[in-house]
Amino acid sequence: MNSMSRSLVLLFLGAAASLRATAPPDRLIASVEQHYNNARTLSVEFVEEYSTQGHARPAETGKLTLRKQGKMRWDYAKPAGKVFVSDGKTVYLYTAADKRVEKVPLKDTEDMRAPLAFLLGHLDMKKEFRDITVTSDDGSHWWLNAKARNEQTPYSEIQMLVDSGGLVSRLKVVGRDASQLNFAFSHEQMNPPASEALFHFSIPPGAEVVNAAEYTGQDH
């Protein structure tokens, strides 16, 4: 093989490697939508990190369960006794340490956890987001970066770490106040048992109930 042939082969291999490293946005979007739109329920373990104005809150951990039609339940192991529930109409945050329940209509909440229900149901990335770009992480995972299309959402942009099958293992959410909410997900289960009763929140006896018109659960 002469030098020109070698150069052409190297050029071809380099181009092929570049194509493998950068997944087209449309292909990655389709894989995410197919992965989550086919599920009725979903559960994952999570590590949650939140920071605002340069101040980070200690990491929190637990289990997230989702069900179609905007239902979700966050059961926290750390801190113990913390629960965040959406029944599809109303959002509840209960902190056992404070014996306090914060309650707000789902449509009015400013909590950045609530919109994560979009992952399950009729996910349409291009309807929900704009300016979607993709950057490679390690050749087998890609960061899907997008800005919120609706300016009324409590977040301005998101980043998802996605594999070739559409599974989201990391999620970064940037609030409109420049706060950041980061999640690492593991042990995903598709269509686990999750009855309607799991998403019905009963006020614990003796708990203070606060009805908030504007609710920012990340402050708690």
C-alpha positions as CSV (number, residue, x, y, z in Angstrom):
1,M,0.0,0.0,0.0
2,N,1.5,3.3,-1.0
3,S,1.5,6.5,1.1
4,M,-1.5,8.0,-0.7
5,S,-3.6,4.8,-0.1
6,R,-2.6,4.7,3.5
7,S,-3.6,8.4,3.9
8,L,-7.0,7.7,2.3
9,V,-7.6,4.7,4.6
10,L,-6.7,6.7,7.7
11,L,-8.9,9.5,6.6
12,F,-11.8,7.1,6.1
13,L,-11.3,5.5,9.5
14,G,-11.1,8.9,11.2
15,A,-14.4,9.9,9.6
16,A,-16.0,6.7,10.6
17,A,-14.9,7.1,14.2
18,S,-16.2,10.6,14.2
19,L,-19.6,9.5,13.0
20,R,-19.8,6.8,15.7
21,A,-18.8,9.3,18.4
22,T,-21.5,11.8,17.4
23,A,-25.0,10.4,17.3
24,P,-27.4,12.5,15.2
25,P,-30.0,14.3,17.4
26,D,-33.0,12.9,15.6
27,R,-31.7,9.3,16.1
28,L,-31.0,9.9,19.8
29,I,-34.4,11.6,20.3
30,A,-36.2,8.7,18.7
31,S,-34.4,6.2,20.9
32,V,-35.3,8.1,24.1
33,E,-39.0,8.5,23.0
34,Q,-39.3,4.8,22.0
35,H,-37.7,3.6,25.3
36,Y,-40.0,5.6,27.6
37,N,-43.2,5.9,25.6
38,N,-43.7,2.2,25.6
39,A,-43.7,2.0,29.4
40,R,-46.8,2.2,31.6
41,T,-44.8,2.5,34.8
42,L,-41.1,3.0,35.7
43,S,-39.0,2.9,38.8
44,V,-35.4,4.0,39.3
45,E,-33.0,4.6,42.2
46,F,-31.7,8.2,42.3
47,V,-29.0,10.4,43.7
48,E,-30.1,14.0,43.8
49,E,-27.8,17.1,44.1
50,Y,-29.1,20.6,44.2
51,S,-27.2,23.9,44.2
52,T,-28.1,27.6,44.0
53,Q,-25.9,30.7,43.9
54,G,-22.8,28.6,44.5
55,H,-24.2,26.8,47.6
56,A,-24.7,23.0,47.3
57,R,-27.1,21.0,49.4
58,P,-26.0,17.6,50.8
59,A,-26.8,14.8,48.3
60,E,-30.1,13.1,48.7
61,T,-31.0,9.5,47.7
62,G,-34.1,7.4,47.2
63,K,-36.4,5.7,44.7
64,L,-38.6,7.4,42.0
65,T,-41.7,5.7,40.7
66,L,-43.6,7.1,37.6
67,R,-46.9,6.2,36.2
68,K,-48.5,7.6,33.1
69,Q,-50.8,10.7,33.2
70,G,-48.3,12.7,35.3
71,K,-48.2,10.5,38.4
72,M,-44.9,10.3,40.3
73,R,-43.6,9.4,43.8
74,W,-40.2,10.2,45.2
75,D,-39.5,8.2,48.4
76,Y,-36.3,9.5,50.0
77,A,-34.0,7.2,52.0
78,K,-31.8,10.2,52.7
79,P,-33.2,12.3,54.4
80,A,-35.5,9.6,55.8
81,G,-39.2,10.4,55.8
82,K,-39.2,12.9,52.9
83,V,-41.8,12.2,50.2
84,F,-42.7,14.1,47.1
85,V,-45.9,12.9,45.3
86,S,-47.9,14.0,42.3
87,D,-51.3,12.4,41.6
88,G,-51.5,14.0,38.2
89,K,-53.4,17.1,39.6
90,T,-51.8,18.0,42.9
91,V,-48.2,18.0,44.2
92,Y,-47.4,17.2,47.8
93,L,-44.1,17.5,49.6
94,Y,-43.9,16.0,53.1
95,T,-40.9,16.3,55.4
96,A,-41.2,14.1,58.4
97,A,-38.6,16.1,60.4
98,D,-40.8,19.2,60.2
99,K,-44.2,17.4,60.2
100,R,-45.1,19.7,57.3
101,V,-47.0,19.1,54.1
102,E,-46.7,21.6,51.2
103,K,-49.5,21.2,48.6
104,V,-50.0,23.0,45.3
105,P,-51.8,22.3,42.0
106,L,-49.5,20.5,39.5
107,K,-50.1,23.2,36.9
108,D,-48.9,25.9,39.3
109,T,-45.8,24.2,40.8
110,E,-42.4,25.7,40.4
111,D,-40.7,22.5,41.7
112,M,-38.2,21.2,39.1
113,R,-39.0,17.6,40.0
114,A,-42.6,17.8,38.8
115,P,-41.8,18.2,35.0
116,L,-39.9,14.9,35.1
117,A,-43.2,13.2,34.6
118,F,-42.7,14.1,30.9
119,L,-40.4,11.0,30.7
120,L,-43.4,8.7,30.8
121,G,-46.4,8.9,28.5
122,H,-46.4,10.7,25.2
123,L,-42.9,12.1,25.2
124,D,-42.3,14.4,22.3
125,M,-38.9,16.0,22.7
126,K,-39.3,18.5,19.8
127,K,-42.6,19.7,21.1
128,E,-41.3,20.2,24.7
129,F,-37.8,21.5,23.8
130,R,-35.9,23.6,21.2
131,D,-32.2,24.1,20.2
132,I,-31.5,20.4,20.7
133,T,-27.8,19.4,20.3
134,V,-25.8,16.3,21.0
135,T,-22.2,15.9,22.4
136,S,-20.4,12.6,22.9
137,D,-19.5,11.5,26.4
138,D,-17.5,8.2,25.8
139,G,-18.6,6.9,22.4
140,S,-21.4,4.8,23.8
141,H,-23.2,7.5,25.7
142,W,-24.2,11.0,24.6
143,W,-25.3,14.2,26.2
144,L,-28.6,15.4,24.8
145,N,-28.8,19.1,25.4
146,A,-32.1,21.1,25.0
147,K,-33.8,24.3,26.0
148,A,-37.4,24.5,27.2
149,R,-39.8,25.6,24.5
150,N,-42.4,26.8,27.1
151,E,-41.1,29.8,29.0
152,Q,-43.6,29.0,31.8
153,T,-41.7,25.9,32.9
154,P,-39.6,26.2,36.1
155,Y,-36.5,25.1,34.2
156,S,-34.8,26.8,31.3
157,E,-32.7,23.8,29.9
158,I,-31.9,20.2,30.5
159,Q,-29.1,17.8,29.7
160,M,-29.6,14.0,29.5
161,L,-26.9,11.4,29.4
162,V,-28.3,8.7,27.0
163,D,-27.1,5.4,25.8
164,S,-27.8,3.9,22.3
165,G,-31.0,2.2,23.7
166,G,-32.5,5.5,24.9
167,L,-31.9,4.9,28.6
168,V,-31.3,8.1,30.6
169,S,-28.7,7.6,33.3
170,R,-28.0,11.2,34.2
171,L,-30.2,14.3,34.1
172,K,-29.2,17.9,34.7
173,V,-31.9,20.5,35.1
174,V,-31.1,24.3,35.1
175,G,-33.7,26.5,36.7
176,R,-34.7,29.9,35.5
177,D,-33.0,31.3,38.6
178,A,-29.7,29.6,37.5
179,S,-30.1,26.9,40.2
180,Q,-29.0,23.4,39.2
181,L,-30.7,20.0,40.0
182,N,-28.7,17.0,39.0
183,F,-29.8,13.3,39.1
184,A,-27.9,10.1,38.7
185,F,-30.3,7.2,37.9
186,S,-29.6,3.5,38.4
187,H,-31.4,0.1,38.6
188,E,-34.2,1.1,36.2
189,Q,-37.2,-1.1,36.0
190,M,-39.8,-0.9,33.2
191,N,-43.4,-1.6,34.0
192,P,-43.0,-2.6,37.7
193,P,-46.2,-3.0,39.8
194,A,-47.3,0.6,40.7
195,S,-51.0,0.9,41.7
196,E,-53.0,4.1,41.7
197,A,-53.0,4.0,45.5
198,L,-49.2,4.6,45.5
199,F,-49.8,8.1,44.1
200,H,-52.6,9.1,46.5
201,F,-51.2,11.1,49.4
202,S,-52.8,11.0,52.8
203,I,-52.0,13.8,55.2
204,P,-50.3,12.3,58.3
205,P,-52.0,13.0,61.6
206,G,-50.8,16.2,63.2
207,A,-49.0,17.4,60.1
208,E,-49.1,21.1,59.3
209,V,-50.6,21.7,55.8
210,V,-49.5,24.7,53.7
211,N,-51.4,25.5,50.5
212,A,-48.9,27.3,48.3
213,A,-49.9,29.3,45.3
214,E,-46.2,29.4,44.2
215,Y,-44.3,26.4,45.4
216,T,-40.5,25.8,45.2
217,G,-39.9,22.4,46.8
218,Q,-36.2,22.6,46.2
219,D,-35.9,25.1,49.0
220,H,-36.7,22.3,51.5
